[in-house]
Amino acid sequence: LVLLMDMTLQRNLEKVRRDFVANVSHELRSPLTSLAGFIETILDNDIQDQETLLRFLKIMDEEAKRMSRLIDDLLSLSRVEVDEHIVPSETVPLMEVV
């Protein structure tokens, strides 16, 4: 029994996956950094102005929703990848291939 596999596609997919993870990490880090900055500002300052506090909270809410959407998209992509990753099960006569 001889098993031959063209690994070109898999290598290309791995590169795409690495790039994707780097991009997603950046996309998640941006709203997280924003949230952390607003939280730090609120905690370190005695913000008496309710309008300013409400504006900060609205921005924080939008950033949290953005992160949630990104995570939902990641989970959806993960499900699609699992469903599509089916190993071929058919037998191919080697002499016909050679």
Secondary structure, DSSP 8 states (H G I E B T S, - for coil): -------HHHHHHHHHHHHHHHHHHHHHHHHHHHHHHHHHHHHHS----HHHHHHHHHHHHHHHHHHHHHHHHHHHHHHHHHHH---------HHHH-
